[in-house]
Amino acid sequence: MLVRSEKEMMDLILEVAEKDERIRGAYMTGSRTNPNAPKDVFQDYDIVYIVRETESFRKDREWIDVFGKRLYMQYPDDMPEPGADIGRCYGYLMQFADGNRLDLHVVTLEFARKDIVHDRLCRILMDKDMVLPDIPPSTDEDHWVKRPEEKEYLYCCNEFWWILNSIGKGLWRGEIPYVMDMLNMHGRPELMKMLSWKAGMERGFACSVGKSGKYLARYLSKDCYERLMKTYPSAKEEAVWQSVFEMCDLFDETARRTGERLGYVYNEKEAHNSRLYLDCTYALPRDAGEFAMVRRMKKGEEEETAGIWLEGNLDAHSFVPEKYWKGNYEEVRRQLPESEVYVYEGDDGIQGFVGLENGYIQGIFVKKGMRSKGIGRSLLNFCKGKYERLSLHVYDENKKALSFYMREGFQADRERLDENTGQREYEMVWRKG
């Protein structure tokens, strides 16, 4: 079947209206009346016929055959939503075999007068009785991004950061269908809203991003749009995690800048704490018996973490010359980003960390002033959740550490001499169960 041109379709639509005495007028809405909408072969024909009554059209299911061979269609008003009035408005959604689609409604004059005034993407095609109001040229101004009030901006931020709680625990449990719903039905709309405000703000709130943000590619930088695309994952657990992290980074940056330009105060603490909880959920072993504020160390945190390492070694190992630890500080700081390091974060930042390598604990260190508060035990329990077997070395003279590990189920396996310090140390081993 040959594809009918726009002229052929419009001629047919007007011919049907002209010949049928029940039809008193016609107008068009939608993308074909929008001067800013891209033109392509998939644009619908959104047509409204003004009729004296809808009943005769509803009873005759064959009157629409004149529009062409249909592949399939829908009668959306046969199962009307509460408050719908099929006596005033009734629709037919038709997909034709030649590729054209016609969304046709028959409406009463009373309905049409209100609809025409309400929808500025409207073009009157026919008015047999000369009763329709004069309207200005079609414009998408009603669909332009609106400047948000402060309350709306803050609610958007709060909703985005709050929903991460559900997304994170769903991913930890492996509940991918649930996660995808939370991500796309609750998290993503807030991100799209924030990106739309960014686009609107940069253009004086005189642009439309389209339904579901489909025109955002026009208004975002190439880098920003590519980052947005990375937030659409495949249904694989790790891929979803990474897309959520990308979504968080993109939302955080956009919300900060948008808030600054709008004069609204962004809740940085809320954003930080929500992201922290998500990072800790990501790091939490699947069979963990307790939750801990433990996450993977991030780039840029090497100096703070190495400082805790140096402080801890100087305090715990007075029997080893200070120059040994200070002499190794730079090498440790350099190696930290390449190692498997998990940090415990509290209100005042990083309060402790553990270094791991295939079940070997290279060290657990807790910041001075935060010791004996359960942080070391939380870090150790985190390690127990990750591995069936753990091992480490403790100096014989570090009685406090020996006592701690023995209380936590470790046993001394064998003794050796540390060649670097000349100190005697024990290898200690823990096995699950």
C-alpha positions in Angstrom: 0.0 0.0 0.0 1.3 3.4 -0.9 1.8 5.9 1.9 -0.7 8.7 1.8 0.9 12.2 1.9 0.0 14.8 4.4 -2.0 16.6 1.8 -3.9 13.4 0.9 -4.7 12.7 4.6 -5.8 16.3 5.3 -8.0 16.4 2.1 -9.7 13.2 3.3 -10.2 14.4 6.8 -11.8 17.6 5.6 -13.8 15.8 2.9 -15.4 13.5 5.5 -16.3 16.5 7.7 -17.7 18.4 4.7 -20.0 15.6 3.5 -21.4 14.6 6.9 -24.1 16.9 8.1 -23.7 15.7 11.7 -20.2 17.2 11.7 -20.3 21.1 12.1 -16.6 21.9 12.5 -13.1 20.5 12.8 -9.8 21.5 14.4 -6.4 19.9 14.8 -4.1 19.8 17.9 -0.8 18.1 18.7 2.6 18.0 17.2 1.5 18.9 13.6 0.3 22.3 14.9 3.5 22.9 17.0 6.0 24.9 15.0 8.8 23.7 17.3 8.1 20.0 17.0 10.4 18.0 14.6 8.6 16.8 11.5 8.8 13.1 10.7 6.8 10.1 9.3 5.5 9.1 12.8 3.6 12.3 13.6 0.0 11.6 14.4 -3.0 13.4 13.0 -4.8 14.7 16.1 -8.2 15.7 14.8 -11.4 16.8 16.5 -14.8 16.8 14.8 -17.4 19.1 16.4 -20.8 17.3 16.3 -24.3 17.9 17.5 -24.3 14.6 19.4 -21.9 11.6 19.8 -24.4 8.8 20.2 -24.9 8.1 16.5 -21.2 8.0 15.9 -20.7 5.6 18.9 -23.5 3.2 17.7 -22.1 3.0 14.1 -18.8 1.2 14.3 -18.3 1.3 10.5 -18.4 5.0 9.8 -14.6 5.3 10.4 -13.9 2.8 7.6 -13.7 5.7 5.1 -10.3 6.7 6.5 -8.5 3.6 5.2 -7.4 0.1 6.0 -6.6 -0.2 9.7 -4.0 -2.5 11.2 -5.4 -2.1 14.6 -7.1 0.5 16.8 -8.3 1.5 20.2 -11.6 2.9 21.6 -10.1 4.6 24.7 -13.4 5.8 26.0 -15.1 2.4 26.1 -13.5 2.0 29.5 -13.7 5.6 30.6 -11.9 7.0 33.6 -14.0 8.4 36.4 -15.5 11.7 35.4 -15.3 11.0 31.7 -18.4 11.9 29.6 -18.8 10.0 26.4 -21.9 12.0 25.6 -19.6 15.1 25.1 -16.4 13.5 23.9 -15.6 10.1 22.3 -12.4 9.0 20.6 -11.0 6.6 18.0 -7.2 5.9 17.8 -6.4 4.3 14.4 -3.2 2.9 13.0 -3.4 2.5 9.2 -1.6 0.0 7.1 0.1 2.8 5.1 1.9 4.0 8.3 -0.3 7.0 9.1 -2.0 7.3 12.4 -5.2 9.2 13.1 -6.3 10.1 16.7 -9.9 11.3 16.1 -12.4 12.6 18.6 -16.0 13.6 18.1 -17.1 16.3 20.6 -20.0 18.6 21.3 -19.8 22.3 20.6 -19.8 23.1 24.4 -16.8 20.8 24.9 -15.0 22.2 21.8 -15.3 25.8 22.9 -13.6 25.1 26.2 -11.0 22.8 24.6 -10.0 25.3 21.9 -9.4 28.1 24.4 -7.5 25.7 26.8 -5.2 24.2 24.2 -3.0 26.8 22.5 -1.7 24.1 20.1 -4.9 24.3 18.2 -5.7 25.1 14.6 -9.3 25.5 13.4 -9.9 23.6 10.1 -13.6 24.1 9.5 -16.5 26.0 11.1 -19.7 25.5 9.2 -21.9 27.5 11.5 -19.3 30.3 12.2 -19.6 29.8 16.0 -16.0 29.0 17.0 -13.9 31.6 18.8 -11.1 33.4 17.1 -7.8 32.1 18.4 -4.2 33.3 18.0 -1.6 31.4 16.0 -0.7 28.0 17.4 2.1 28.0 20.0 3.6 25.5 22.5 4.0 28.3 25.1 1.6 26.5 27.5 4.1 23.6 27.5 7.2 25.7 28.3 9.2 24.7 31.3 7.8 26.6 34.3 10.1 28.2 36.9 9.7 26.1 40.1 8.8 27.6 43.4 11.3 26.9 46.2 9.0 24.4 47.9 8.7 22.5 44.6 12.5 22.5 44.1 13.1 21.2 47.6 10.5 18.5 47.3 12.0 17.3 44.1 15.4 17.0 45.8 14.0 15.3 48.8 12.0 12.8 46.8 15.0 11.9 44.6 17.3 11.3 47.6 14.7 9.5 49.6 13.8 7.0 46.9 17.4 5.8 46.8 16.7 4.0 50.0 14.2 1.7 48.2 16.4 1.3 45.1 19.5 0.4 47.2 17.9 -2.2 49.3 16.1 -3.7 46.3 19.4 -4.1 44.5 21.1 -5.6 47.6 18.3 -8.2 47.7 18.5 -8.8 43.9 14.9 -7.7 43.3 15.5 -6.3 39.8 11.9 -5.8 38.7 11.1 -3.9 41.9 14.2 -1.8 41.5 13.5 -0.9 37.8 10.0 0.3 38.9 11.4 2.4 41.7 14.1 3.8 39.4 11.9 4.7 36.5 8.6 5.5 38.2 10.0 7.5 41.1 13.7 8.4 40.8 13.9 9.2 37.1 11.0 11.7 37.0 12.7 13.8 39.6 16.0 13.8 37.6 14.1 14.7 34.4 12.3 17.5 36.3 15.6 18.9 37.5 17.2 18.7 34.0 14.1 20.4 32.6 14.4 23.3 35.0 18.1 23.6 34.1 17.2 23.8 30.4 14.4 26.2 31.1 16.4 28.4 33.3 19.2 28.8 30.7 16.6 29.9 28.1 14.5 32.2 30.2 11.9 29.5 30.8 10.9 29.9 27.1 11.3 26.3 25.8 9.5 23.0 25.9 11.4 19.8 26.6 8.5 17.7 25.4 6.7 14.7 26.9 9.1 12.7 29.1 11.9 15.1 28.3 12.1 13.8 24.7 13.6 17.1 23.4 16.2 17.4 26.1 19.0 16.6 23.6 18.4 20.0 22.1 19.0 21.9 25.3 21.6 19.9 27.3 25.3 19.9 26.5 26.6 16.8 24.7 28.4 15.6 27.8 25.3 16.1 30.0 23.0 14.3 27.6 25.5 11.4 27.3 25.5 11.1 31.1 21.7 11.0 31.1 21.8 8.1 28.6 24.1 6.2 31.0 21.3 6.3 33.6 19.3 3.8 31.4 20.7 0.4 32.4 20.2 -3.1 31.2 18.5 -5.4 33.7 21.8 -6.7 35.2 22.5 -6.0 38.8 25.9 -4.3 38.5 24.8 -2.3 35.4 21.9 -1.0 37.4 24.1 0.0 40.3 26.4 1.9 38.0 23.5 3.7 36.3 22.1 4.7 39.7 25.5 6.1 40.8 25.6 8.1 37.5 22.1 9.3 38.1 23.1 10.5 41.6 26.1 12.4 40.4 24.1 14.0 37.6 21.3 15.0 39.8 23.6 16.4 42.5 25.5 18.6 40.1 22.4 19.8 38.3 20.4 20.5 41.5 23.3 22.4 43.1 23.7 24.7 40.1 20.0 25.1 39.5 19.5 26.0 43.1 22.3 28.6 43.1 20.8 30.3 40.0 17.3 30.2 41.3 18.4 31.5 44.7 17.4 28.4 46.6 19.4 26.6 49.2 20.3 23.0 48.3 20.2 20.6 51.2 23.8 19.3 50.9 23.6 17.3 54.1 20.5 15.4 52.9 22.2 14.6 49.6 25.5 13.5 51.2 23.8 11.3 53.7 21.5 9.6 51.2 24.5 8.9 48.9 26.5 7.6 51.8 23.8 5.2 52.8 23.5 4.0 49.1 27.3 3.5 48.9 27.3 1.5 52.2 24.4 -0.6 50.9 26.4 -1.3 47.7 29.4 -2.4 49.7 27.4 -4.5 52.3 28.1 -8.2 51.8 25.0 -10.2 50.8 24.9 -12.3 53.9 25.7 -9.5 56.3 24.1 -9.8 59.7 24.2 -6.1 60.4 24.3 -2.9 58.5 27.4 -0.7 58.9 28.3 2.7 57.6 31.2 1.2 55.6 31.8 2.0 52.0 34.6 1.7 49.4 37.2 4.4 49.7 36.9 7.0 46.9 39.4 8.9 44.8 40.7 11.9 46.7 40.4 10.4 50.1 43.9 8.8 50.2 45.5 11.6 52.3 42.9 11.5 55.0 43.0 7.7 55.1 46.8 7.6 55.1 46.8 10.1 58.0 44.6 7.7 60.1 47.1 4.8 59.1 50.1 6.8 60.4 48.3 8.0 63.5 47.2 4.5 64.4 50.6 2.9 63.9 52.4 5.5 65.9 49.9 5.1 68.8 49.8 1.3 68.7 53.4 0.5 68.0 55.5 2.6 70.3 58.0 -0.3 70.3 58.8 0.4 66.6 60.9 3.5 65.8 58.7 6.4 64.5 60.9 6.9 61.5 59.8 3.5 60.2 56.1 4.5 60.0 56.8 8.1 58.8 59.2 6.7 56.2 56.5 4.5 54.7 53.7 7.1 54.8 54.1 8.3 51.2 54.3 4.8 49.8 51.1 3.8 51.7 49.3 6.9 50.4 50.4 6.1 46.9 49.2 2.4 47.2 45.8 3.2 48.8 43.9 4.0 45.6 45.1 0.7 44.1 44.1 -1.4 47.1 40.8 -2.7 48.4 40.1 -0.2 51.1 36.8 0.2 53.0 36.2 3.3 55.2 33.8 3.8 58.1 32.2 7.2 57.7 30.4 9.1 60.5 29.2 12.7 61.0 32.8 14.0 61.0 34.0 12.2 57.9 36.1 9.1 57.7 36.6 7.6 61.2 38.3 4.4 60.4 39.2 2.0 57.6 40.3 -1.6 56.7 42.6 -2.8 53.9 41.8 -6.2 52.4 43.4 -8.5 49.9 41.6 -11.8 49.2 40.6 -12.3 52.8 43.9 -11.0 54.2 43.4 -8.0 56.5 46.3 -5.7 55.9 45.1 -3.5 58.8 42.2 -2.0 60.7 42.7 1.6 61.8 40.4 3.9 63.8 40.9 7.6 64.2 42.0 8.9 67.6 39.1 10.0 69.6 36.8 7.4 67.9 38.4 4.3 69.3 36.5 1.9 71.7 33.2 3.0 70.1 32.6 -0.2 68.1 34.0 1.1 64.8 36.8 -1.5 64.6 34.3 -4.2 65.3 32.0 -3.0 62.6 34.8 -3.0 60.1 35.8 -6.5 61.2 32.2 -7.8 60.9 32.1 -6.3 57.5 35.1 -8.3 56.5 33.5 -11.5 58.0 30.5 -10.9 55.8 32.7 -10.8 52.7 34.9 -13.9 53.3 34.7 -17.4 54.7 38.2 -17.2 56.0 40.2 -14.1 57.2 43.8 -13.8 58.2 46.1 -11.1 59.5 49.4 -10.4 61.4 49.7 -8.9 64.8 52.8 -7.9 66.7 53.3 -9.9 69.9 53.8 -6.6 71.9 50.5 -5.2 70.6 48.6 -6.9 73.4 45.4 -4.8 72.9 45.1 -5.8 69.3 45.8 -9.5 70.2 43.1 -9.4 72.8 40.6 -7.8 70.4 41.1 -10.3 67.6 41.0 -13.3 70.0 37.6 -12.0 71.4 36.4 -11.8 67.8 37.1 -15.5 67.1 40.6 -15.3 65.7 43.2 -17.9 66.6 47.0 -17.6 66.5 48.1 -20.0 63.7 51.9 -19.5 63.6 54.6 -17.2 64.8 57.3 -15.4 62.7 59.7 -12.5 62.8 58.9 -9.4 60.8 62.0 -8.7 58.8 61.2 -5.0 58.4 60.9 -4.2 62.1 62.6 -7.1 63.8 59.4 -7.7 65.9 57.9 -11.0 66.6 54.3 -11.3 65.2 51.6 -13.9 65.0 49.5 -14.9 62.0 45.9 -15.0 63.2 43.1 -16.8 61.4 39.3 -16.7 61.5 36.9 -19.2 59.8 33.2 -18.8 59.4 31.2 -21.1 61.6 
